[in-house]
Structures are given as structure tokens and as C-alpha cells.
Amino acid sequence: MPVGPLVEALRSRLQRCASVTVFDGGVSELDCSSEAVLVRSDAGRPIKTKVVVAADGQKSVCRKSAGISVTRWEYPQTAIVTSFAHSKPHKNLSIEFHRKAGPLTTVPLPGDRSSLVWIETDEDAAELVALDDGAFARKLTSETANALGQVSDITKRGRFHIAGSVARQFAKNRVVLVGETAHVIPPIGAQGLNLSLRDAALAVEL
């Protein structure tokens, strides 16, 4: 599923929850004390709460305000991300090809389209991104062993360097970390999303 519809579905569900109040705007700072947390944002007046579940990503303001440090590391790899059309149906299956340079993963989208996370060495990734759409489609058809047929209609390609991180504490000063605020792993097998959902479920139980 594309990220956009997933986010909209979650937002729609939240808006129907009578016990939930949605405040738009980002968090600028937390003031943590032994008894409560004051959340300051660009949306208006501060909000006082007993606990903050922080899910504001890798560059988390909440984590920094809570005084939680992070251990980071890097890999000599780059991920290429895009989506594409293909001549064979994906049958709602995600396919992962394990290769020496790194995995290549296709994830089904509506219709005969899939999204792509293709991990390569930094040098080879730069060359692949520089290819024109036709050459990239032919290369992708070959790398996927024709499992999805002929590849076409490549969307704009992005790339990002592969790195990881983990917070040295997952909770401190009434702030609980979930998702990429707590840990960042390479994009393999959708583990990042699954771990984030599990984090959120565990936070509810605490």
C-alpha cells in the first residue's frame, strides 16, 4: 500500500475516536519534569500530559528533549526507491531477491504496479539512478528474472544511503520512544513498519 492512503486511513480513524484530540503542527520542544511533560508546538498553546509517546522520526525533537542519546552506524550501500508498471500480475505478492550487493524488493501496489527498494553499492547505485527510464526498466526486468514481466512507466527515482541507529534508552523522563525515533534499520522485508506497529501496541500496554 502506498504511504499516502495509509496515513489518510489512520488520520480518518483517529478523527472518529471520541477519546482522541488531534492537534496539527510539529513539536518544537518538551519540558520534562518528574510529574508531567509540557509539549510546546507551532500549533498553539502548550499541552500538559503525564506521558509522551514519541514517534517523530530519526531526527526526533522529543528524544532530544528527553535527554536520550543515539548510537548510529552506516553501511557502504545505497537504496534506490521508485515504482513501476509490469506486464505480469503481482498476485499481491512481495518478492525479495537476495543478491551479493544487497536485496532487491518489490512490493505490490494497486493494479499492475509495484514499488521498489533496490539496494546496491554506493557506486553502482549512482550509475543506476543516472540511467534513462528505458535503460533502467530493462535492467530491472533482468534483475527480477522477468518475474513480473516487462517493466515500464518508471516513476521518479530516489536514493538514500543505508544507515542504522538505536536509542540508548527507549524511555526516559516520561517520554517513550517508538518507531524510527527508537530504532532505524535497513529497508528489508518491511521490518521497519512492522516493528513500529509493534512498538505502538506495546506502548499502549505499558
Backbone as ProteinMPNN parsed JSONL, in Angstrom:
{"seq_chain_A": "MPVGPLVEALRSRLQRCASVTVFDGGVSELDCSSEAVLVRSDAGRPIKTKVVVAADGQKSVCRKSAGISVTRWEYPQTAIVTSFAHSKPHKNLSIEFHRKAGPLTTVPLPGDRSSLVWIETDEDAAELVALDDGAFARKLTSETANALGQVSDITKRGRFHIAGSVARQFAKNRVVLVGETAHVIPPIGAQGLNLSLRDAALAVEL", "coords_chain_A": {"N_chain_A": [[0.841, -1.192, 0.0], [0.574, 2.236, -0.843], [2.17, 4.981, 0.923], [0.682, 7.348, 1.33], [-2.276, 6.803, 1.203], [-2.369, 5.07, 3.436], [-1.623, 6.719, 5.594], [-3.729, 8.569, 5.459], [-5.901, 6.896, 6.039], [-5.336, 6.182, 8.689], [-5.435, 8.714, 9.9], [-8.12, 9.365, 9.422], [-9.373, 7.409, 10.957], [-8.53, 8.143, 13.519], [-9.813, 10.607, 13.794], [-12.386, 9.789, 14.174], [-12.412, 8.772, 16.671], [-13.706, 9.285, 19.752], [-12.317, 9.709, 22.088], [-9.938, 10.832, 21.409], [-7.994, 13.677, 20.696], [-6.976, 15.605, 18.023], [-4.15, 17.447, 17.236], [-2.863, 19.603, 14.943], [0.375, 20.26, 13.542], [3.897, 20.585, 14.266], [6.054, 19.324, 16.914], [7.94, 21.454, 18.92], [9.437, 21.516, 21.23], [9.997, 19.773, 24.333], [9.2, 20.096, 27.733], [10.342, 18.474, 30.343], [9.45, 17.039, 33.454], [9.476, 15.58, 36.775], [6.873, 14.916, 37.225], [5.214, 15.525, 35.063], [4.865, 16.297, 31.494], [5.438, 19.053, 29.445], [4.302, 19.93, 26.387], [5.455, 21.728, 23.752], [4.488, 23.364, 20.805], [4.167, 24.333, 17.299], [1.564, 24.741, 16.876], [-0.002, 26.137, 18.601], [-1.187, 26.75, 21.906], [0.696, 25.394, 24.722], [0.686, 21.889, 25.664], [-0.107, 19.932, 28.415], [0.855, 16.853, 29.761], [0.922, 13.491, 31.123], [2.498, 11.479, 30.023], [4.522, 11.124, 27.112], [4.361, 9.655, 23.981], [6.714, 9.226, 21.746], [7.002, 9.649, 18.333], [8.383, 10.908, 16.302], [10.331, 10.482, 14.381], [13.667, 9.988, 12.845], [15.23, 12.256, 13.436], [14.421, 13.142, 15.95], [12.806, 15.545, 17.907], [11.544, 15.209, 20.32], [12.917, 13.055, 21.51], [15.453, 14.175, 21.853], [14.813, 16.263, 23.626], [14.133, 14.765, 25.832], [16.55, 13.897, 26.646], [17.811, 11.634, 25.625], [20.277, 9.706, 24.168], [21.765, 8.529, 21.043], [22.963, 5.7, 19.256], [24.667, 5.418, 16.245], [25.213, 4.017, 12.944], [26.712, 3.188, 9.737], [26.26, 1.757, 6.436], [28.023, 0.512, 3.537], [26.268, 1.041, 1.327], [23.556, 1.902, -0.892], [20.112, 2.695, -1.174], [17.818, 2.432, -3.787], [14.803, 3.866, -4.683], [11.578, 3.588, -6.096], [8.633, 3.383, -8.212], [6.871, 1.169, -10.451], [5.413, -0.032, -13.552], [4.286, -3.278, -14.714], [4.217, -6.154, -16.888], [3.226, -8.634, -16.118], [0.905, -9.975, -13.684], [1.144, -9.148, -10.187], [-0.058, -10.603, -8.214], [-0.584, -9.831, -5.64], [1.714, -10.303, -4.173], [4.743, -9.814, -2.431], [8.08, -9.627, -3.486], [11.366, -10.69, -2.837], [14.639, -10.43, -3.789], [17.651, -11.909, -3.104], [20.821, -10.744, -3.208], [24.352, -10.354, -3.908], [25.226, -7.686, -3.618], [23.192, -6.635, -2.144], [19.72, -6.777, -1.042], [16.936, -6.844, -3.369], [13.797, -5.608, -3.536], [10.388, -5.974, -4.335], [7.192, -4.538, -3.943], [3.747, -5.055, -3.908], [1.426, -2.856, -5.535], [-1.726, -1.132, -6.141], [-3.411, -2.417, -9.049], [-1.444, -3.316, -11.957], [1.143, -2.633, -10.839], [4.125, -2.019, -8.938], [6.029, -1.154, -6.028], [9.473, -0.325, -5.423], [12.426, -1.269, -3.726], [15.707, -1.124, -4.034], [18.75, -2.261, -3.258], [22.081, -1.369, -3.543], [25.675, -1.201, -4.11], [27.26, 1.892, -3.235], [28.51, 3.134, -5.447], [27.526, 1.718, -7.728], [24.813, 2.22, -7.439], [24.637, 4.96, -7.934], [25.221, 4.988, -10.659], [23.031, 3.546, -11.673], [20.847, 5.195, -11.033], [21.397, 7.282, -12.702], [20.778, 6.34, -15.224], [18.673, 6.452, -18.185], [15.032, 6.221, -18.323], [14.204, 4.043, -19.915], [16.505, 2.382, -20.122], [16.884, 1.829, -17.429], [14.526, 0.42, -16.87], [14.885, -1.871, -18.447], [17.131, -2.978, -17.201], [16.062, -3.492, -14.662], [14.071, -5.361, -15.3], [15.705, -7.493, -16.017], [17.127, -7.943, -13.589], [15.104, -8.799, -11.92], [14.576, -11.239, -12.905], [12.592, -11.526, -14.811], [10.284, -11.969, -13.38], [8.069, -10.377, -12.991], [7.455, -9.788, -15.513], [7.758, -7.572, -18.361], [9.143, -4.477, -17.518], [7.987, -1.127, -17.072], [7.096, 2.41, -17.353], [8.448, 3.945, -15.254], [8.546, 5.668, -12.206], [9.703, 8.802, -10.747], [12.98, 8.403, -9.623], [14.398, 7.855, -6.427], [17.038, 8.033, -3.974], [18.801, 6.839, -1.102], [21.281, 6.809, 1.426], [22.277, 3.874, 3.174], [21.78, 3.365, 6.547], [21.879, 2.848, 10.11], [20.399, 3.022, 13.4], [20.072, 3.164, 16.981], [18.312, 3.972, 19.888], [19.773, 4.712, 23.052], [18.317, 4.437, 25.294], [14.937, 3.486, 25.678], [12.964, 4.759, 26.994], [12.554, 7.618, 29.013], [12.382, 10.211, 31.418], [9.554, 10.445, 31.313], [9.015, 10.1, 28.628], [8.362, 7.991, 25.969], [9.808, 6.068, 23.449], [9.015, 5.222, 20.075], [8.947, 3.406, 16.938], [10.908, 4.831, 14.267], [11.999, 6.76, 15.836], [13.012, 5.392, 17.923], [14.524, 3.301, 16.801], [16.351, 2.589, 13.831], [16.423, 0.702, 10.942], [17.848, -1.084, 8.1], [15.974, -0.989, 4.98], [14.47, -3.689, 4.724], [12.292, -6.255, 3.951], [10.051, -4.925, 5.003], [10.344, -4.599, 7.715], [10.746, -2.357, 9.308], [8.286, -0.889, 9.387], [6.636, -2.876, 10.516], [7.882, -3.299, 13.019], [7.489, -0.774, 14.108], [4.693, -0.661, 14.385], [4.394, -2.683, 16.253], [5.822, -1.575, 18.376], [4.102, 0.577, 19.002], [1.811, -0.802, 19.837], [2.825, -2.075, 22.096], [3.457, 0.131, 23.673], [0.938, 1.036, 24.385], [0.201, -0.907, 26.172], [1.841, -0.508, 28.352]], "CA_chain_A": [[0.0, 0.0, 0.0], [1.33, 3.491, -0.799], [2.165, 5.629, 2.236], [-0.371, 8.36, 1.409], [-3.561, 6.243, 1.646], [-2.242, 4.517, 4.788], [-1.662, 7.849, 6.532], [-5.084, 9.123, 5.448], [-6.779, 5.956, 6.743], [-5.058, 6.32, 10.12], [-5.959, 10.018, 10.331], [-9.579, 9.274, 9.42], [-9.775, 6.6, 12.117], [-8.305, 8.958, 14.713], [-10.834, 11.648, 13.875], [-13.648, 9.176, 14.605], [-12.266, 8.32, 18.062], [-14.172, 10.35, 20.645], [-11.358, 9.914, 23.177], [-8.686, 11.356, 20.847], [-7.993, 15.035, 20.154], [-5.88, 15.749, 17.063], [-3.565, 18.78, 17.119], [-1.958, 19.695, 13.798], [1.587, 21.037, 13.804], [5.019, 19.828, 14.802], [6.533, 19.594, 18.271], [9.169, 22.252, 18.911], [10.225, 21.27, 22.44], [9.338, 19.2, 25.501], [9.719, 20.434, 29.06], [10.088, 17.267, 31.132], [9.65, 17.099, 34.899], [9.224, 14.287, 37.407], [5.436, 14.675, 37.351], [4.467, 15.76, 33.821], [5.612, 16.81, 30.344], [4.794, 20.16, 28.747], [4.601, 19.818, 24.959], [5.367, 23.006, 23.041], [4.412, 23.123, 19.369], [3.854, 25.515, 16.491], [0.122, 24.71, 16.624], [-0.739, 26.965, 19.555], [-0.843, 26.707, 23.325], [1.345, 24.162, 25.179], [-0.17, 20.811, 26.154], [0.479, 19.244, 29.558], [0.458, 15.451, 29.782], [1.735, 12.668, 32.016], [3.43, 10.665, 29.23], [4.598, 11.386, 25.673], [4.838, 8.573, 23.118], [7.4, 9.986, 20.694], [7.111, 8.974, 17.04], [8.708, 12.0, 15.377], [11.343, 10.129, 13.395], [15.095, 9.84, 13.115], [15.774, 13.497, 13.994], [13.38, 13.415, 16.936], [12.88, 16.631, 18.883], [11.105, 14.653, 21.609], [14.016, 12.252, 22.065], [16.491, 15.104, 22.291], [14.323, 16.968, 24.809], [14.127, 13.822, 26.953], [17.932, 13.615, 27.026], [18.162, 10.272, 25.212], [21.277, 9.697, 23.101], [21.563, 7.528, 19.993], [24.12, 5.088, 18.602], [24.418, 5.368, 14.799], [26.218, 3.357, 12.113], [26.422, 3.271, 8.309], [26.631, 0.646, 5.569], [28.515, 1.009, 2.241], [25.212, 0.711, 0.377], [22.532, 2.906, -1.168], [18.819, 2.156, -1.607], [17.107, 3.126, -4.863], [13.362, 3.677, -4.482], [10.721, 4.07, -7.174], [7.563, 2.435, -8.508], [6.908, 0.846, -11.877], [4.39, -0.922, -14.096], [4.853, -4.529, -15.219], [3.281, -6.834, -17.785], [2.637, -9.786, -15.435], [0.282, -9.599, -12.406], [1.953, -9.46, -8.999], [-0.866, -11.502, -7.377], [-0.489, -9.309, -4.267], [2.884, -10.889, -3.525], [6.0, -9.078, -2.375], [9.186, -10.505, -3.891], [12.679, -10.194, -2.41], [15.766, -11.115, -4.416], [18.851, -11.76, -2.283], [21.946, -10.584, -4.113], [25.605, -10.062, -3.208], [25.307, -6.255, -3.289], [22.099, -6.294, -1.243], [18.426, -7.26, -1.535], [16.072, -6.07, -4.255], [12.459, -5.969, -3.075], [9.222, -5.365, -4.964], [6.011, -4.577, -3.073], [2.598, -4.82, -4.79], [0.574, -1.677, -5.463], [-2.958, -1.375, -6.911], [-3.211, -2.642, -10.473], [-0.196, -3.989, -12.317], [2.261, -1.777, -10.447], [4.803, -2.376, -7.692], [7.079, -0.245, -5.575], [10.79, -0.961, -5.472], [13.582, -0.879, -2.914], [16.821, -1.832, -4.668], [19.968, -1.905, -2.533], [23.295, -1.591, -4.321], [26.827, -0.455, -3.619], [27.09, 3.326, -3.482], [28.957, 3.463, -6.805], [26.599, 1.163, -8.716], [23.525, 2.903, -7.291], [24.743, 6.248, -8.63], [25.137, 4.71, -12.093], [21.663, 3.128, -11.993], [19.963, 6.359, -10.962], [21.717, 8.153, -13.84], [20.262, 5.766, -16.47], [17.356, 6.924, -18.608], [13.976, 5.32, -17.864], [14.195, 2.822, -20.71], [17.634, 1.541, -19.726], [16.63, 1.376, -16.06], [13.471, -0.595, -16.947], [15.478, -3.109, -18.971], [17.995, -3.52, -16.153], [15.208, -4.016, -13.602], [13.467, -6.589, -15.832], [16.732, -8.529, -15.929], [17.465, -8.228, -12.189], [13.978, -9.506, -11.302], [14.454, -12.524, -13.613], [11.328, -11.499, -15.546], [9.22, -12.467, -12.502], [6.902, -9.517, -13.177], [7.369, -9.469, -16.935], [8.455, -6.381, -18.818], [8.988, -3.306, -16.653], [7.809, 0.137, -17.796], [6.492, 3.521, -16.605], [9.209, 4.179, -14.026], [8.35, 6.988, -11.602], [10.95, 9.463, -10.366], [13.794, 7.576, -8.733], [15.088, 8.477, -5.305], [18.043, 7.161, -3.36], [19.285, 7.274, 0.203], [22.358, 5.986, 1.97], [21.789, 2.94, 4.187], [22.35, 3.569, 7.88], [21.047, 2.345, 11.194], [20.595, 3.669, 14.694], [19.237, 2.68, 18.079], [18.374, 4.822, 21.076], [20.419, 4.037, 24.177], [17.21, 4.149, 26.204], [13.66, 3.6, 24.98], [12.073, 5.591, 27.799], [13.235, 8.447, 29.999], [11.719, 11.488, 31.707], [8.149, 10.358, 30.892], [8.944, 10.04, 27.167], [8.544, 6.633, 25.453], [10.144, 6.132, 22.027], [8.522, 4.161, 19.196], [9.278, 3.562, 15.526], [12.257, 5.274, 13.926], [12.519, 7.559, 16.937], [13.718, 4.445, 18.791], [15.46, 2.444, 16.069], [16.316, 2.662, 12.367], [17.072, -0.464, 10.351], [17.782, -1.056, 6.638], [14.618, -1.276, 4.478], [14.397, -5.076, 4.272], [11.132, -7.024, 4.385], [9.075, -4.078, 5.714], [10.501, -4.783, 9.158], [10.639, -1.072, 9.99], [6.87, -0.623, 9.639], [6.111, -3.879, 11.442], [8.414, -3.008, 14.35], [6.846, 0.448, 14.592], [3.347, -1.024, 14.834], [4.542, -3.453, 17.493], [6.192, -0.594, 19.404], [2.908, 1.328, 19.397], [0.946, -1.709, 20.596], [3.447, -2.288, 23.407], [3.347, 1.38, 24.439], [-0.423, 1.093, 24.933], [0.097, -1.855, 27.287], [2.693, -0.12, 29.483]], "C_chain_A": [[0.88, 1.247, 0.0], [1.18, 4.172, 0.558], [0.987, 6.59, 2.388], [-1.715, 7.818, 1.879], [-3.513, 5.654, 3.055], [-2.33, 5.622, 5.834], [-3.068, 8.434, 6.609], [-6.061, 8.215, 6.189], [-6.586, 6.057, 8.255], [-5.618, 7.636, 10.661], [-7.489, 9.99, 10.413], [-10.081, 8.491, 10.63], [-9.61, 7.393, 13.409], [-9.404, 9.996, 14.898], [-12.183, 11.101, 14.315], [-13.59, 8.673, 16.044], [-12.63, 9.465, 19.005], [-13.159, 10.674, 21.733], [-10.046, 10.535, 22.713], [-8.901, 12.774, 20.328], [-6.768, 15.193, 19.259], [-5.444, 17.207, 17.008], [-2.615, 18.771, 15.928], [-0.76, 20.57, 14.156], [2.66, 20.181, 14.444], [5.376, 20.23, 16.218], [7.847, 20.359, 18.189], [10.056, 21.959, 20.113], [9.355, 20.577, 23.484], [10.015, 19.744, 26.751], [9.348, 19.282, 29.987], [10.357, 17.52, 32.611], [9.334, 15.728, 35.479], [7.744, 13.935, 37.435], [4.661, 14.82, 36.049], [5.42, 16.218, 32.718], [4.795, 17.924, 29.707], [5.254, 20.122, 27.296], [4.398, 21.18, 24.305], [5.396, 22.723, 21.539], [4.139, 24.424, 18.634], [2.36, 25.59, 16.185], [-0.668, 25.595, 17.588], [-0.251, 26.781, 20.973], [-0.165, 25.382, 23.69], [0.327, 23.159, 25.717], [0.564, 20.102, 27.288], [-0.048, 17.816, 29.614], [1.378, 14.662, 30.712], [2.804, 11.881, 31.266], [3.369, 11.109, 27.775], [5.101, 10.117, 24.984], [5.403, 9.246, 21.872], [7.565, 9.145, 19.437], [7.464, 9.995, 15.966], [9.99, 11.756, 14.584], [12.788, 10.171, 13.843], [15.709, 11.069, 13.78], [14.849, 14.025, 15.085], [13.7, 14.565, 17.889], [12.527, 16.104, 20.271], [12.228, 13.866, 22.277], [15.123, 13.142, 22.607], [16.073, 15.824, 23.565], [14.34, 16.072, 26.043], [15.535, 13.464, 27.407], [18.381, 12.207, 26.691], [19.134, 10.337, 24.036], [21.07, 8.499, 22.176], [22.908, 6.995, 19.516], [23.79, 4.926, 17.12], [25.541, 4.609, 14.095], [25.78, 3.438, 10.652], [26.876, 2.005, 7.6], [27.128, 1.214, 4.237], [27.533, 0.691, 1.113], [24.244, 1.881, 0.241], [21.261, 2.204, -1.622], [18.238, 3.049, -2.699], [15.623, 2.834, -4.679], [12.595, 4.303, -5.643], [9.503, 3.16, -7.239], [7.51, 2.252, -10.017], [5.709, -0.021, -12.258], [5.067, -2.183, -14.616], [3.78, -5.304, -15.972], [2.64, -8.073, -17.173], [2.002, -9.34, -14.118], [1.164, -9.981, -11.221], [1.24, -10.397, -8.025], [-0.772, -11.131, -5.893], [0.654, -9.939, -3.472], [4.049, -9.904, -3.545], [7.128, -10.06, -2.674], [10.5, -9.88, -3.435], [13.767, -11.067, -3.019], [17.013, -10.846, -3.574], [20.079, -11.829, -3.189], [23.183, -10.193, -3.314], [25.673, -8.603, -2.764], [24.247, -5.829, -2.285], [20.78, -6.743, -1.831], [17.756, -6.285, -2.499], [14.649, -6.531, -3.957], [11.393, -5.229, -3.868], [8.019, -5.569, -4.05], [4.792, -4.213, -3.913], [1.841, -3.538, -4.473], [-0.723, -1.988, -6.218], [-2.68, -1.509, -8.407], [-1.922, -3.401, -10.734], [0.986, -3.05, -12.094], [2.85, -2.308, -9.145], [5.755, -1.255, -7.315], [8.376, -1.036, -5.456], [11.72, -0.378, -4.421], [14.741, -1.747, -3.389], [18.109, -1.368, -3.994], [21.188, -2.336, -3.337], [24.476, -0.936, -3.607], [26.625, 1.015, -3.973], [27.427, 3.69, -4.933], [27.967, 2.972, -7.852], [25.231, 1.842, -8.638], [23.531, 4.239, -8.019], [24.616, 6.054, -10.139], [23.713, 4.329, -12.502], [20.701, 4.31, -11.997], [20.181, 7.275, -12.167], [21.195, 7.613, -15.171], [18.955, 6.441, -16.882], [16.319, 5.861, -18.252], [13.968, 3.992, -18.618], [15.293, 1.859, -20.298], [17.433, 0.996, -18.313], [15.577, 0.267, -16.058], [14.025, -1.922, -17.448], [16.363, -3.773, -17.918], [17.158, -4.148, -15.042], [14.505, -5.303, -14.044], [14.441, -7.75, -15.71], [17.001, -8.93, -14.483], [16.342, -8.968, -11.463], [13.673, -10.823, -12.02], [13.109, -12.657, -14.324], [10.14, -11.986, -14.706], [7.931, -11.664, -12.652], [6.731, -9.116, -14.642], [8.166, -8.226, -17.283], [8.116, -5.186, -17.928], [8.861, -2.052, -17.505], [7.3, 1.202, -16.83], [7.147, 3.715, -15.234], [8.885, 5.572, -13.483], [9.709, 7.57, -11.216], [11.701, 8.622, -9.346], [14.428, 8.41, -7.625], [16.151, 7.529, -4.788], [18.437, 7.725, -2.004], [20.312, 6.275, 0.715], [21.818, 5.119, 3.102], [22.536, 3.159, 5.502], [21.4, 2.983, 8.909], [21.314, 3.123, 12.466], [19.706, 3.003, 15.728], [19.419, 3.622, 19.266], [18.991, 4.039, 22.228], [19.452, 3.768, 25.325], [15.922, 4.313, 25.415], [12.636, 4.406, 25.773], [12.898, 6.343, 28.834], [12.437, 9.734, 30.175], [10.292, 11.556, 31.156], [7.965, 10.413, 29.375], [9.278, 8.614, 26.727], [8.77, 6.726, 23.946], [9.552, 4.951, 21.266], [8.979, 4.44, 17.767], [10.703, 4.03, 15.305], [12.813, 6.284, 14.921], [13.359, 6.684, 17.863], [14.798, 3.67, 18.056], [15.263, 2.61, 14.568], [17.073, 1.463, 11.83], [16.995, -0.355, 8.832], [16.404, -1.492, 6.144], [14.513, -2.668, 3.873], [13.128, -5.714, 4.826], [10.093, -6.245, 5.164], [9.174, -4.226, 7.225], [10.343, -3.469, 9.918], [9.202, -0.74, 10.346], [6.316, -1.597, 10.669], [6.605, -3.642, 12.867], [7.753, -1.768, 14.948], [5.443, 0.164, 15.111], [3.411, -1.809, 16.142], [4.943, -2.541, 18.653], [4.955, 0.122, 19.939], [1.972, 0.464, 20.238], [1.499, -1.94, 22.002], [3.319, -1.046, 24.282], [1.969, 1.512, 25.08], [-0.546, 0.212, 26.171], [0.874, -1.412, 28.521], [1.911, 0.636, 30.558]], "O_chain_A": [[1.84, 1.315, 0.767], [0.188, 3.967, 1.258], [0.362, 6.646, 3.448], [-2.256, 8.319, 2.864], [-4.498, 5.726, 3.79], [-3.027, 5.48, 6.838], [-3.548, 8.758, 7.695], [-6.95, 8.701, 6.889], [-7.556, 6.023, 9.012], [-6.201, 7.672, 11.745], [-8.079, 10.522, 11.353], [-11.08, 8.856, 11.249], [-10.461, 7.319, 14.295], [-9.867, 10.235, 16.013], [-13.036, 11.858, 14.779], [-14.593, 8.203, 16.58], [-11.944, 10.486, 19.048], [-13.141, 11.792, 22.247], [-9.14, 10.745, 23.518], [-9.866, 13.044, 19.613], [-5.644, 14.942, 19.695], [-6.259, 18.097, 16.765], [-1.656, 18.0, 15.914], [-0.864, 21.494, 14.963], [2.365, 19.173, 15.085], [5.051, 21.328, 16.67], [8.761, 19.956, 17.47], [11.274, 22.125, 20.046], [8.138, 20.764, 23.52], [11.24, 19.84, 26.819], [8.188, 19.13, 30.37], [11.359, 18.133, 32.977], [8.963, 14.814, 34.743], [7.392, 12.775, 37.648], [3.555, 14.291, 35.936], [6.597, 16.488, 32.956], [3.6, 17.76, 29.459], [6.443, 20.264, 27.007], [3.29, 21.717, 24.308], [6.221, 21.945, 21.061], [3.912, 25.469, 19.243], [1.928, 26.386, 15.351], [-1.872, 25.781, 17.411], [0.95, 26.668, 21.219], [-0.416, 24.362, 23.048], [-0.756, 23.535, 26.167], [1.723, 19.716, 27.136], [-1.255, 17.592, 29.526], [2.474, 15.113, 31.046], [3.887, 11.638, 31.797], [2.298, 11.433, 27.263], [6.14, 9.571, 25.357], [4.656, 9.77, 21.045], [8.179, 8.078, 19.459], [6.923, 9.961, 14.861], [10.658, 12.702, 14.166], [13.103, 10.358, 15.018], [16.615, 10.937, 14.603], [14.538, 15.215, 15.128], [14.719, 14.559, 18.58], [13.13, 16.498, 21.269], [12.457, 14.003, 23.479], [15.663, 12.895, 23.686], [16.878, 15.981, 24.483], [14.535, 16.548, 27.161], [15.708, 12.804, 28.432], [19.229, 11.64, 27.38], [18.834, 10.961, 23.018], [20.308, 7.581, 22.481], [23.874, 7.748, 19.388], [22.753, 4.36, 16.774], [26.671, 4.561, 14.58], [24.617, 3.722, 10.363], [27.745, 1.278, 8.08], [26.696, 2.296, 3.841], [27.915, 0.144, 0.079], [24.128, 2.726, 1.127], [21.322, 1.228, -2.37], [18.175, 4.269, -2.55], [15.232, 1.675, -4.534], [12.919, 5.397, -6.106], [9.357, 2.261, -6.41], [8.035, 3.071, -10.771], [5.08, -0.652, -11.409], [6.26, -2.178, -14.922], [2.586, -5.133, -15.725], [1.604, -8.524, -17.661], [2.508, -8.411, -13.487], [1.845, -11.006, -11.247], [1.867, -10.927, -7.107], [-0.866, -11.988, -5.014], [0.568, -10.088, -2.253], [4.303, -9.247, -4.554], [7.13, -11.185, -2.175], [10.723, -8.685, -3.625], [13.813, -12.277, -2.797], [17.385, -9.693, -3.358], [20.334, -12.839, -3.845], [23.071, -9.749, -2.172], [26.128, -8.312, -1.658], [24.379, -4.786, -1.644], [20.722, -7.065, -3.018], [17.978, -5.076, -2.448], [14.332, -7.71, -4.108], [11.475, -4.015, -4.056], [7.848, -6.635, -3.458], [4.792, -3.171, -4.568], [1.641, -3.182, -3.311], [-0.804, -3.024, -6.877], [-1.829, -0.811, -8.96], [-1.376, -4.047, -9.839], [1.725, -2.718, -13.02], [2.165, -2.958, -8.355], [6.227, -0.505, -8.17], [8.365, -2.266, -5.397], [11.798, 0.837, -4.242], [14.75, -2.958, -3.171], [18.511, -0.214, -4.143], [21.316, -3.488, -3.75], [24.3, -0.211, -2.628], [25.895, 1.336, -4.911], [26.709, 4.464, -5.566], [27.605, 3.717, -8.762], [24.566, 2.019, -9.659], [22.541, 4.609, -8.651], [23.98, 6.859, -10.82], [23.241, 4.745, -13.56], [19.838, 4.409, -12.869], [19.258, 7.963, -12.602], [21.169, 8.349, -16.157], [18.217, 6.944, -16.035], [16.676, 4.731, -17.918], [13.75, 2.938, -18.022], [15.051, 0.662, -20.142], [17.768, -0.154, -18.031], [15.715, -0.717, -15.331], [13.67, -2.98, -16.928], [16.342, -4.994, -17.766], [17.501, -5.216, -14.535], [14.36, -6.232, -13.249], [14.052, -8.859, -15.343], [17.095, -10.119, -14.176], [16.599, -9.687, -10.497], [12.64, -11.446, -11.775], [12.554, -13.751, -14.429], [9.108, -12.372, -15.256], [6.836, -12.195, -12.466], [5.956, -8.215, -14.964], [9.122, -7.87, -16.595], [6.95, -4.926, -17.63], [9.532, -1.915, -18.528], [7.097, 0.937, -15.645], [6.484, 3.657, -14.199], [8.943, 6.552, -14.226], [10.737, 6.905, -11.345], [11.139, 8.187, -8.341], [14.922, 9.514, -7.855], [16.156, 6.348, -5.134], [18.409, 8.937, -1.79], [20.222, 5.072, 0.471], [20.997, 5.574, 3.899], [23.766, 3.138, 5.548], [20.252, 2.663, 8.6], [22.334, 3.801, 12.59], [18.712, 2.359, 15.391], [20.537, 4.014, 19.6], [18.756, 2.838, 22.362], [19.737, 2.968, 26.216], [15.829, 5.198, 24.565], [11.553, 4.7, 25.266], [13.811, 5.792, 29.448], [11.889, 10.277, 29.216], [9.872, 12.575, 30.609], [6.88, 10.737, 28.893], [10.338, 8.087, 27.064], [8.008, 7.391, 23.245], [9.581, 3.818, 21.746], [9.349, 5.565, 17.429], [11.605, 3.671, 16.062], [13.993, 6.627, 14.85], [14.295, 7.161, 18.505], [15.865, 3.406, 18.611], [14.136, 2.755, 14.095], [18.22, 1.224, 12.206], [16.163, 0.391, 8.316], [15.731, -2.278, 6.811], [14.472, -2.815, 2.652], [12.912, -5.715, 6.038], [9.322, -6.838, 5.919], [8.195, -4.003, 7.937], [9.859, -3.465, 11.05], [8.919, -0.351, 11.479], [5.607, -1.194, 11.591], [5.835, -3.769, 13.819], [7.489, -1.717, 16.15], [5.046, 0.685, 16.154], [2.58, -1.619, 17.03], [4.464, -2.708, 19.775], [4.772, 0.261, 21.148], [1.407, 0.93, 21.228], [0.746, -1.996, 22.974], [3.098, -1.151, 25.488], [1.843, 2.036, 26.187], [-1.291, 0.526, 27.1], [0.6, -1.887, 29.624], [2.483, 1.031, 31.574]]}, "name": "protein", "num_of_chains": 1, "seq": "MPVGPLVEALRSRLQRCASVTVFDGGVSELDCSSEAVLVRSDAGRPIKTKVVVAADGQKSVCRKSAGISVTRWEYPQTAIVTSFAHSKPHKNLSIEFHRKAGPLTTVPLPGDRSSLVWIETDEDAAELVALDDGAFARKLTSETANALGQVSDITKRGRFHIAGSVARQFAKNRVVLVGETAHVIPPIGAQGLNLSLRDAALAVEL"}
